Amino acid sequence: MTFEPAAPLRYPIEQHRLDNGLRVIASPDHVAPSVAVNLWYGVGSRHEEPGRTGFAHLFEHVMFQGSAHVPSGQHIALMQAAGASVNATTWFDRTNYFETLPTGGLDLALWLEADRLSSLLDALTQDNLDNQREVVKEEKRQRYDNVPYGDVLERLVTLTFPPDHPYGHTTIGSMADLDAATLADVGAFFRRYYLPNNAVLTIAGDIEPEDGFARAETYFGSLPAGPLPPSPQEDPMPPLGPADDLPRVETSGPVPAEAVYVSWRLPARDVPEFDALDLLFGILGHGQTSRLHKKLVREAELAESASATCMGLIGGNSYGFAYARARDGVEVEELEAALLAEVDALLQDGPTEVELRRGKAQYERHWLHELARIDSRADALGEYATLLGDPHLINTRLSEVNTVELDAMAAAAAAWFGRDRRGTLVYRKDQP
């Protein structure tokens, strides 16, 4: 049985750059009378300065607090009244804002996005800043500080990268840095990164490209460009190691089960090796057909859950991790040995042809599912334009993944995945 890749994708994609540097992408789809508006800014937690962590995520919240012509809290209310779903997210490499709504609301969506890009600081007050600072701090308490394993991502990041590295802290930041944020700090951050020439606007759905470009010009064309700050450190770091200096941390907390996590520093997502490693991590720990789930959860019954994931980043490196959470009565040392045995077996023998075909098929299913909806398609277009420079890559992505073969996976694994290339976090239960 051979793996038959999907036919090449042909989603229509047209681009236009306004005089102020704003990149506009249009992808028409007239199946339904709706449009997705998606705005990506080239700023995430890796762009933050020491002592000012959490700023990118704080700004995600502040951007909904009003602008020169929109009262505080009304951005979402106006969008919802027009039938829109609306949200925003922040990550290491970017911040994005998005809404999906009936086609008749497109002008409102574009006007609202342009108004806060042009005049957020006109409406920003100390009360607004204090309010959203407290919202973010409460989010940190609920999602990171006061839930089982909530600090795992922070601990894995510090295992994988030096503390002064752009990826050495999480997007939520620290309480102390959030408390230290002043109006002057926030204003400087906004003027530095929230510029039309640091953004990509995508309009997907029931609109023709020239119409979309004309509307983008109407609402964004008068906004001035500005000088972009230099990019953060992007020099690739080598894998973790050497073997006698691998990071290992043990911690404890009020968790329901003891767990072990293994972390790897990986190449950036635009390096060919990354695709091979991404598939390798999928074979190791993605879904119920993965090695970790089959061996640790179903067969040995050592773990209640086990998984692995690869996080693609662009600032010189990415990272990946695997974990297993122990069943009652299982010692975490036994679980760690079993997890590492699966990692070493995959490193030594490599995946099988069947596993590789299955990994590619799973990737294809996920990719096609994402692109089938205009909201997630618009997001993918913004992502590939912002982070990799070319939105057309969404049509060739499956072809790139399908070119990965077993020998490439073996070479990438030898370089990045070895037993002298990983950090370890052991999470124990607090003793009663």
N, C-alpha and C positions, 0 to 999 in steps of 0.2 A: 504494500500500500504506500503510495507516495502522497506527499502533501501538495495540494493544489492551491496556490495563493489566490486571493481574490483578484478580480480584474482591476486595472489601475483606476483610481478614483478621479473624478472629473468635476469636483465642485467648482462652480464659476467663482473666480476671484479677480477683482480688479483693484488697483491701487492708485492713489493720487496723493501728492504731498502739497499742502498749502504753503504759501510763501513764508509763514512763520515756523515752518518745520513740522507741523502736525501731520503725521501719516494717517491717511484715511483708507480703510479697506471696505469694499462692498462685496457682498456675496448674495445675489438675488435667489430667492426661493419663494415661488408663488403658490405653494400648496395650500397655505392658510393666510388669512389677512392679518398677519402679525409680524412684528419685527423685534430683533434683539439688538440692543445698543450696549456696547462693551468698551470700556475705556481702561487701557493698561498704562500705568506709569512706571518708568524705570527707576523705582525706589523701593527697597525692602529693608529688612533688618541688617543686611550686610553693608548698607550705606550709612549706618548710624555711627556717631562718634563715641569714643569712650566716655562714660559718664552720662550718656544720653540714650541708653538702650530703651527700646519700646516706642521710640518716636514714630516710626513708620506706622505701627498699628494704632497708636494714639490718634494719628492723623486720619486713619480710616474712619474713626468715630467722629472726630471734629468736623470732617467734611459733610456730615449730615446736620450740623448745628446752625445752618443758615448762611446766607451770603447777602450781598447788597440789596437784592430785590426779593429774597425769600426768607421769611421769618424762621426762627429757630424751630426745628422739628417738622417744618412743612414740606421739605423735599420728599420724604417718604409718603406723607399724607397726600400730596398732589399726585404722585405717581400711582398710589393705590386707588385714588378716585378715578384715575384714567384706566383702571383695569390692569395695572402692571404688577408683576413680581419684581422686587428690587433688593439688592444686597451688595456686599463688598467683602473682599478678603485681602489679607496681607500675608506675605511669605518672605523667605530670605532674599529673593531677587526682585520682587515686584509688589505693587499694590494694584488691585483692579476693582472697578465699580461697574455694575451691570444691571440692566433692567430688560424685561421682555413684556411687550404690551401690544394691544391692537394697533394696526398701522396708523390709524388716525391720531394716535398720541405721540408720534415720532417727533414732531416739532417741540412739544412740551419737554420730552426727554432730553433732546439736544440742548434746548434753552437752559434747562436746569443744570446740566453738566457744564455748560459753558459759563453760566453765571457763577457757580462756585469756584471754577478754575480761575476766573478773572477777578473775583471780588470777595473771596472767603475772608480775607483779613479785615475787610471793611465792617464785617459783622461780628468778628471774633472778640469776645469780651472775657474778662477774668472769670466771670460766673460760668460762661460756656466751657471754658477750659477746665475749671475746677470740677464742673459737673461730669464731663467726659473722662477726666482723669479718675474720678471715683468709680465710674462705670467700668473702666478698664481694670482698675485694681480689684473690683469685685469679680470681674471675669477671671482674673488671675487666681483669686481665692477659690472660685467654684470649679475651674477647669484644671488648675495646676497644683494648688497648695493643699486643698482639703478633699481630694479624691484619691482613692487608691491608685498607685503608680503614676500620679499626676506629674511628678518631677522626672519621669524616665527620659523624656526627650531632652530636657536640659542636661541631665547627667550624661546621656549618650553623646550629645554635641561636645561637651567638655572633655569626654574621653577621646574624641576623634580629632578635635582641632585645638590648637593653642588658644589660651584665653584672649589674646590680642588679635586673633584672626577674625576677619569679617564674618565667618560662620561660627565663631566661638561662643555665641549667645543666641538664645531663642527670640522669636519675634515678640513675645509678650514683654520682654524686658524685666527690669528689677523694680521693686517697690520704691527703693531709694531714688533711682533715676527718674521714675515717674513723678515722685514728689518734688524733685528738683527742677522740673520743667517750668520755665517762665514764659510769659507772653512773648518776650523778645526771642527766646529760643525757638518757640513755635513759629513765629513770623519768619525767622531766618531759614528754618527748615523748609517752609512752604515756598519761599522765594527761590530757594536753591533747586528744588526738585519738581515743583508743580508748575511746569512750563509746557507750552504746546509742543516744543521741540524735544520734550522728554516723554511724549505720550503717543499712543496708537489708539485711534478711534475705529472701531469695527461696527458696521451696520449689516446685519444679516436678516434675510427674510423678504417680505413682500415690498420690495423697492428696486428700482432700476439704478445701476451704478451712478450714472450722470446726475440723477436726481439726488442721490445720497451725497455726492460730492458737492453739489450746489448748496444743499442744506448745511453741510459742514462748513462751507465757506461763509454762509450767512451768519451762523452762530459763533464760529470759532475764528473766522478769518481776521478779525480786528485785534485779537489778543496778541500782545508782543512776545516775541521769543526772548530768550535770555541765555547768558553763558552757562554751559553745563559744567558742573564740577568734575574733577578728574575721577576716573573709575577707582573703586577700592582695589586692594591687592588682588591680583588675578594670577600670580605666579603659581603654577601647579606645585603642590607638595607631593612628596613621595608617599608610598603606602606607610602604614604604621609599622613600627619596628625600630631596631632589631629585636630578635626574639628575647634577649635578656632584659629588655626595657619596655615590654608591652604594658600598656596601662591596664590596671585592674582595680576595681572599686567594689567595696561591699557596703551596703546600706540596709536599713530596716525601717519599717513603718507599719501602720495599721492596715495591712493588706490581707485579702482573703486567702492568698496562696503565695508560697515562695516562688521566685522566678529567676531565670538567668537570661541575660541579654549579651549578644556578641556584636561588636561594631567594627566596621571597616571603613577606612578612607578610600575613596574611589576616584577615577578620573572624571572630569567635567562631562556633561551630557552631550557636548558637541564633538567628543572624541570617539572614533569608531569602537574602541574597546568597551565603551559604556553600554552599547546595545547588547554586546555579548554577555556582559555582567548582569544586565537587567534581566535577560532571559534566564541566566543561571540562578539568580535569586528567585525568579518565579518558579523554576523547577524545584528549588530547595524548599520554598515555603509559601507559595501562593495557592490557596484553595485546598480542597479535600483530596485532590489527586497529588499533592506535593509530597516530597519525601518526608518532611518533618511531620506532617499530619498523619501520614500512613504509618510511619514507624513509631513515633512517640505517643500519638494520641490513640490510634486504633489498635495497633499490634502490641506494643509493649505496655500500653496503658499507664505510662509514666506521667503524661501531661494532660491537663484539661484543655489546653490550647497551645498551638505552636504555629509560628509563621515567620516569614522573611519578606523584606521589602527593600527596594532600591530608590533613593530619592535623588533625582537628577537636578543638579545645580550648575550654574555657569561660571562661577568665580574661581576658576582654576581646578576645583575639585567638586565631587559629589560625596555622598556617603550612603551606606546601607547597613542594615542590621537584621539579626534573626533573634527570636526569643522563644522560650518555652515556659509555661506556667504549670507548676507541679500539682498533681492530684494529691488528695489527702493521704498522708502517710508516706509520701515519697520524699526522700531527702534531696535537697537541692544539689548536693554534690553528685548524686547518681544521675539526676536530670542533666546537669551540665556535661557530664561525661558522655551521656547518650546523644545530646545535641551536637557536641563536637565530633563524635564519631560519624554522624551523618554528614557534617561539613567536610571532614577529612575524606570520607568515602567519595563524595562528589568531586573533591579536588583531585584525588588520586585516579579515579576511574573515569571521571567525566560523565555527563548525561548520556543516555541512550538516544538512538535515533527516534524512538517513539516519544520519549520525553521532550526532545527538541521540537518535534512536530506538534505535540500537544501545547507546548509553551507558545509557539507561534500562533496556533489556532486560538488560544485564549487571548493573546494580545490582539489579534484581528477582531475577535468578537467584541472585546471592550472598545476598541478604536471605532469600529463601525457603529456601535451603540451610541458612543459619544457624538459622533458627527451627524447622526440622524436627526438630532434636535437642533433647532436654530440657535438656542441659547448657548449650548455647550460648543456648537460649531463656531460661533462668534468668539467664544472664549479661547478656543484652540487657535483661531486665526490671530487673535491678539497676542497669545503666548508665543507663537512661532515667529511673529514679526518682531516682538519686543526682545525676546531672549536669543533667538537664532537668526534674526535678520531677514526671514523670508516666509511669508504666510503660505506660499505655494507648497511648502514642505508637508502640509497636511495631506496633500494628494499623493505624495511619494513616500510617506512614512512607512506604510506597510511593505513597500518594495525594499526599503532599507533594512527593516527588521528581517525580512525573508532571505536576505543575502547572508545572514549570519550562519556559519556552519560550525561543526563540532571542533575543528582545529582552531578556529578563532576563539571559541569559548575556552578551550584548554590553555591557549597562550595567555588570554586575559586573566584566567583564574590563577595561573602560575605567577603572574606578575603582581596581582592585587589581593588574592583570596587565601593565601597560604596560612599555615599555623603561626608563622612569625609575622603576620600582617594584621592582627586583630586585637581589639580591646575587649574587656569583659566587665560586665556589671552584674553582681549578684544581689538580688533583692530578697531579704529575709523578713519574716513576720516578727513584729514586736513580741517579746516574751511577756506573758501575762504576769 
